[in-house]
Structures are given as structure tokens and as C-alpha cells.
Amino acid sequence: MTDTNELHVEGLTKSYGDGDPVVLRGLDLTVPTGALAAVLGPSGCGKTTLLRIVAGFLRADAGTVRLGNRVVGGPGVHVPPERRRIGIVPQEGALFPHLSVGHNVTFGLKGVDRPERRRRAEEMLELVGLAGYGDRMPHELSGGQQQRVALARALAPRPQLVLLDEPFNALDSALRAGVRADVRTALRATGATAVLVTHDQQEALSTADLVAVVRDGRVAQCDTPQDLYRRPADPWVAGFVGDAVLLPGTVDTDGTVRTALGTVPLRALPEGNPRTGTVLLRPEQLRLTGPTAQGAVRGTVTDVCFYGHDAMVTVAVDGHAAPVGIRVAGPLRVRPGEETGVRVLGEGTLHRDGCEPTAL
Amino acid sequence: MPNTPRAAPRSAGASALASAPAEASAAAGRGRFRTFHAFRTRTGRRPPLVLLVPACVAALFALLPLGYLAVRALERGPGYAWDVVADARTLHLLGRSLGLTAVVVAASLVLGISLAWLTVRTALPGARAWSVLATLPLAVPSYVAAFAWLSAEPSVAGFGGAALALTLVSFPYVHLPVAAALRGIDPAQEEASRSLGHGPSATFLRVTLPQLRPAAAGGGLLVALYVLSDFGAVSLMRYDTFTRAIHTSYRASFDRTPAAALSVVLVVMTVALVAAETRTRGRAGHARTGTGTARPAVPLPLGRYRPLALLWCGAVAAVAVVFPLGTLAYWLTAGSSAAWDLGGLADTAWATLGVAAAGAALTTVLALPVGVIAARHRGRGARLLEQAAYAGHALPGITVALSLVFFAVRYAYPLYQQLPLLVCAYAVLFLPVAVAATRAAVLQAPPVLEDVARSLGRRPWQVLREVTVPLAAPGVAAGAALTFVVCMKELPATLLLRPTGMDTLATRLWTETGAGSFAAAAPYAAALILLAAVPSYLLGRHRT
């Protein structure tokens, strides 16, 4: 057994054939031992291809996959899936319909005698909160339960790495949060490194220790959820991981930036000290004030969307073409058409113009 | 019961072929599709040797008759073969075969489309029952239909009798796909046409019928294939077509080249038909995707045409189902004193069961690797393997039999007129049935399960044994049962290849009918229908 379960992926390239678009273009990713990383990206960004290459079901055109100190895929090396010690949890669980829950869980245990298998199955089922379900058949379980069994099955042979392919997609939203939390707890308990593929930014931010945003076959940014949200690498990432207010701005000598919403302090200046750029703020950084309040910018409410836990108020501001979104917690006191003031709290991030994803 | 739109095992194979490229392109991993689809991709992965080697053996086995037939036909030089082909008598036969085919196809189209429309789209009383009745003739072998008509009225023999018997057994090949297509058409289109000022008949002609064309064309081509390959009905009706001429020529002469040359012409014609059928099927499939009906159409009231519609359905059911069964019942009772040779019947039935079981077993074993590869692997190699296995789809039974006879006489004389050769002929002929069933069964099992098994430490052959085969087993077994039934009913290859002195129910029925001893033939026909009905019944229960 190796003492490290780090996943290290370097320079992965993959296209499915002549004339087909390139899916991965030099993707790099490192997931430290025991961490749960989310690979987040829009449909078609190559995240599932990445997963299949890591699992060994596909061969990359170039690049290497290292697990601990073993190279499992690379030039001239292709360890078949059954020898990689990588567990997978597919969408909708994919339990073997002809085997009982217990036999599903013990499917990957080899060279283990019967009492030990039984013990291990019970232990795994307990871990995912399904103790005593071993004799059921998969079709007798709900979708969430099937998903938990799939996780137990993947964890039973003590893999170095677990890959989860949008495992919560098929569950309805009420169930999702619960299963998600259970999966996280179970993964933590076993200490396996895990990679979760998803296109749901909320899922990625709330579940993972580390989020890699994939765009056009490359990792656009890999950071902790907080840093990703607060310090996105570019406006595209900012918009992908959450609602963003993007404003053109001019940098002042004191490290602040002038925008249509007033002067905003910056977290850090981007490289090259540009004079102008795009300022990113989050809707929860904006506050509604009275129309004449000091330090506020005047605007007109154009729309109000109420979500229950909070609301999104859209305000048209002088000097900026697109209306800005403002997240408001608590009771709403404005209606469309009313005059209001807007004030910025906290710091923004400045992004150089011309580094839009299309220019990559 | 039969909510399966697939017309018959043969068409199932063809449609399976046609849908493969669409799936492959959908799974090509462009990623616009949900990841589940990408997990199904099998881009560029070579099948494991445990599958590849036996699949290649099966493919070569299926191609052997075709290849050897060509060798044999050209043995005396292409000039001699050409003389046979270009002979006036051959052209005459060609005309007769094509004429019979054209008449049967036209009649089947009329019967199949009218019944499909009446049962699916109108307020016909008992529509469901009529629909089931319209599929039953599929279970009647052509020679049983011929027996029924000949025994009732011997003067029917000839073109008319052959066309009648063949139409009444093959029109379900049109009825089934057309009925399925009718169910698939969005009624909103017809409503739009009505609201734009077209009456019901104009709407049917201008909106509905054009959309039925792919289904009707596919069904019509299947009927054509059936007629060209048929031996039982034309031989009993003493109407000379290619198949009967090949049989006569083989029996009558020591020079086997003419039989081989005629067989090659027949094979060329059937191959062309199969190719045409596959193409229309591909297009029909594309036309259907995405239409998925939101709601069923409102049945059209028949009004004062109701008695007429009922009369029409009743008449078809009477001649296609009631009449053959009635004739059979008549001969069973009327001829009881003459022909109840129970011992002989039991021996023949037993021999039939044995040889059909052997045929089904060999066919299923050969089909397994090909079916798995066809379901799980893309690429030129996999496609070639599958298409090779489908060779029997294009080969009339008589040509396969002839080719195996030639082959055995020259290279494997101890096998000549021995059971193994007959079993091999069954395997070549019905490999498409079993491959289609296996492929469909394997496709039902999500491939992601195999990925999971690999990730849990199983080698490819272990995955096959522990996951793929157990999951596909019910479908494979159904395919084996279907193969068993078609083996039992097979006539021309059995006639040529059976060991001397051995009879199956089919050959015995053919001999007795040919000799005009209808009362003696009847028990064999009844036994055949009963024995064939058991697996069919089990299959129907298994599916529901």
C-alpha cells in the first residue's frame, strides 16, 4: 500500500478521432491525499472524458495520470481499470440488478473469506446509513439509497481514489442535499481521495474541498471554494461559479478603482498594473439605500425576484448600460419603478480586459 | 400482447444494424450530451480476444456457404456459368419469380395498410382483437397455408394458389411496421391539416400516407424477400420459381453447376433486397426519432362504413387464420381412420425436436460473441463481423443447403447426409435471429455496469461471465427459443440435408401434401403448429 493517495494529472490531451473536436487540451490537475475535489464545468467541457481517462476506460492521446507514486496512464503505460484501485460511482448508481445489495457491495472484494466479506459489507452499509439492507435487491431501494449503495460498493475494496460522475443528478432536489452530505461524511471516514464531476456550481462549492473549473478541455482555475468565489481567475469563471456584477473601471493611484457604482477598493492589482479593466463584485456585496443617501449611487429598480431565503433586485444605474443585481436578505421594501440608492461593501477584483475565454 | 413494433426476427436484425451508426455518433463524446451517454462510448476499444476469436469463427462459418457457392458456380469457367444464367429458361424463371413477388407485395401492402389503419386509427369494434388476429399468420409456415388451400381445392395450384398462400402468410410483415408507424405519428399534424381545410381522406392521402411510406416500403421489401426465398408454397403449388427450379435441377441432374449458378442469381437478388430494406429502415428510424406522441389520436368514427370495415377485417381473418385451422381440423377428423399413425408421428416429432434443439444450441453459442461485440464495440471491424453473421439473412434456405451439400461431398464426405451438416445449415440460416436477440439483450444491460465491474478488479472475461451474460441471459434465452421455432419449421434445407430415412414434421407434411394424401399430412401440420406454439407462448409471456 502506498502512503500517498494523491492524484496528479498532467498535460492530458484527447480527441475522439480525426475531424472531431479536441476534448481535452493539456489538462493539469492535482488532488492531495484525502481531499474531495470537484471538477466543475459546463456540458461538453471534457470533464467526463477526464474521469474516464483517470479510471482507465479511455486512453489519453498525451499526458500522464499518476496515483500516489504509481503512473497508471501515460506514454507507453496503461494500467487496465481493474488494476488501478480506483472506485467509480456512476450516475444513477448503476447497481448490478441481478445481485443483492450485499453482493453488490462485496463484488470488488477478492481473496476475502465469507465471514470477512459479510462483515465488510455490513460495515460499508453502515457507513452509508443503510445497515441491514444487505439482502434487498437494488430495485427495492429508492434512488438515493441506490446511490449510497453504489458508494459503499466503490469504497469496499479500499480504493486509493473514488470518482463520482454527477452522482446526485438523478435525485430530486429535496433528497440531494441529504445524500450529498452523507457521501461527504462517508468519504471523509475512509480517507480516500475523491473526484466529483458536476455541472452544478452549488454542489461543487458546498461539497468539495477543492474545485477545478474546466473550460474547453483545460482547468481554468483550481482553488478552494471560497477563493474560487471571492477571487475568480477571470470574469467567465466568476460568472460560472455564481452571480456576478461586472463593471468597467479605471484604476486610481491609491489602489482603488472608479466604477459606475462609485469607488471600489481592490483586493489585489492584477499583473502588469493595468490602468483600466473589469471590476467583479458579487450581488451580496451591494446594498440598497435611500435614493439620496451619502456615498450611494442613484438608480431605478427594474425587477424584483423573490426566492424565499433572499431576493434579487435588479437596478438600472446611471453610467452603466446593463442593470446590476443586488441580493437582498430580509423584508423587501422596493418595487419596480422606484428610485433607490446603491452602495458597495467590501472589495472587488479587477480583471484585465481582453482575457476573455474566447481569446485563449 | 404484441406491442413490439419489430415485424419479425429478420427485420429486427436489420433495424438493429441501421440504428448502430446513430448511437455511435450520439456517443461520440462531443459532450453536449449528458455524461451518461459518454459513459456508453466505446470509441476505439478493441474487443477482448475471448470474444474476438469465437466471433471471427462464427463470421467465417456464416460466410462459408456464400463463398463456396460462388466457387462452385464458377468452377467450369465463367463462360459456362454465364450460359446457364443467360439461358432463356433462366430468364423465364426470373420473370416468374419477379411476377409472383410483385403480386404478393402489392396484395400484402393493400391488406397490411388497410388493416393497420382500421385497427389503429378508427373506432373499429374490437380493434385490439383484430390487430392480434392480423399478426397470427406469421406463425403459419407457407407450406401449411399451401396445404390448407390445396387440400380444400386442388385446382388452385399454380400462380394463383402460390400468390394466395404467400400473401396470406406474409402480409403481417407490412401490417406490423405500418401499425407501429401510425401509432407514432403525432395526431396534431393531422389536426393541423384538417384545420387548414382538408377533409379526412385528403388528410390521409397528403399527410398520413407519405409518413407511412418508409414503414410500408420496409415491410414490402421483407415480403419480397420472403417470396423470393420461399420454397414450401411454390413447390407444393407446382409453380416454378428460382427456388423450385434449383431443387428440381439438383435432384434431376448430376451436373450441379446449373443449380449453383441459379443459386448465385437468387442470392444476388436477395442481397439487393436486403440492402434496399436496410436502407429504408435506416431512414424510417431517423424519421421516427423525436416525434414521440404526446397523446394518442382520437379514433375516427366509421359511421355507415362500419359494417363494411368489419366485413373486410372478418374476411381477412377468415381466409388467413380461420380457414387454414378449419381445413386442418377437417382433415384431422375426416381422415382419422386413414392416417393416425401415432408411432410414426411421435418418432417424427421427437426427431424434429432433437434436430431443432441442436440447431438452436449451435446457433446461440455462435451468436453470443458476435452479439456482444455488436452491442458493445464500434468501428469497422465490429461492423464487418456483425454483417458477416447476417449473411444468412440474405441466403434462401435452398442455396445454403446446396452449398453445404457441395462442400460436404467434396471435403467432408463422412458428413454428407448426416445430422451435423443439417445443424450447421440451421446455424448459418438463423444466426441473424440469434445475433439480433443477443445484441438487443446486451444493449439492455447498461454498459456502465461493466465499467463498474472493471473498476472493482474484474478482468474483461470475468466481466463477461459475471455481469454481461447473467444480465443478458433472459434475452439470449428468448432468442434461443425463437431460433428453436424457426429451425423446427425449416423446410428446404432440411429436405436436402436430412439423413436418409429421417423426417421432420415439415418434410413429412411436404411429402404427404405433394402426394395428395391430405389426411395423412394433417396430423403433422397440427403437431408442427402445436409444438411451435409452445415456445411462442412462453416468449409472449416472458415479454409481458
Boltz contact constraints between the chains, C-beta under 6 A:
constraints:
  - contact:
      token1: [A, 16]
      token2: [B, 28]
      max_distance: 6.0
  - contact:
      token1: [A, 16]
      token2: [B, 29]
      max_distance: 6.0
  - contact:
      token1: [A, 16]
      token2: [B, 43]
      max_distance: 6.0
  - contact:
      token1: [A, 43]
      token2: [B, 32]
      max_distance: 6.0
  - contact:
      token1: [A, 44]
      token2: [B, 31]
      max_distance: 6.0
  - contact:
      token1: [A, 44]
      token2: [B, 32]
      max_distance: 6.0
  - contact:
      token1: [A, 48]
      token2: [B, 35]
      max_distance: 6.0
  - contact:
      token1: [A, 48]
      token2: [B, 38]
      max_distance: 6.0
  - contact:
      token1: [A, 55]
      token2: [B, 455]
      max_distance: 6.0
  - contact:
      token1: [A, 57]
      token2: [B, 451]
      max_distance: 6.0
  - contact:
      token1: [A, 81]
      token2: [B, 454]
      max_distance: 6.0
  - contact:
      token1: [A, 81]
      token2: [B, 455]
      max_distance: 6.0
  - contact:
      token1: [A, 82]
      token2: [B, 454]
      max_distance: 6.0
  - contact:
      token1: [A, 82]
      token2: [B, 457]
      max_distance: 6.0
  - contact:
      token1: [A, 82]
      token2: [B, 458]
      max_distance: 6.0
  - contact:
      token1: [A, 82]
      token2: [B, 459]
      max_distance: 6.0
  - contact:
      token1: [A, 86]
      token2: [B, 455]
      max_distance: 6.0
  - contact:
      token1: [A, 87]
      token2: [B, 455]
      max_distance: 6.0
  - contact:
      token1: [A, 88]
      token2: [B, 455]
      max_distance: 6.0
  - contact:
      token1: [A, 90]
      token2: [B, 448]
      max_distance: 6.0
  - contact:
      token1: [A, 91]
      token2: [B, 36]
      max_distance: 6.0
  - contact:
      token1: [A, 94]
      token2: [B, 446]
      max_distance: 6.0
  - contact:
      token1: [A, 94]
      token2: [B, 448]
      max_distance: 6.0
  - contact:
      token1: [A, 94]
      token2: [B, 449]
      max_distance: 6.0
  - contact:
      token1: [A, 94]
      token2: [B, 452]
      max_distance: 6.0
  - contact:
      token1: [A, 96]
      token2: [B, 449]
      max_distance: 6.0
  - contact:
      token1: [A, 98]
      token2: [B, 470]
      max_distance: 6.0
  - contact:
      token1: [A, 98]
      token2: [B, 471]
      max_distance: 6.0
  - contact:
      token1: [A, 107]
      token2: [B, 456]
      max_distance: 6.0
  - contact:
      token1: [A, 108]
      token2: [B, 456]
      max_distance: 6.0
  - contact:
      token1: [A, 108]
      token2: [B, 457]
      max_distance: 6.0
  - contact:
      token1: [A, 110]
      token2: [B, 457]
      max_distance: 6.0
  - contact:
      token1: [A, 165]
      token2: [B, 35]
      max_distance: 6.0
  - contact:
      token1: [A, 166]
      token2: [B, 35]
      max_distance: 6.0
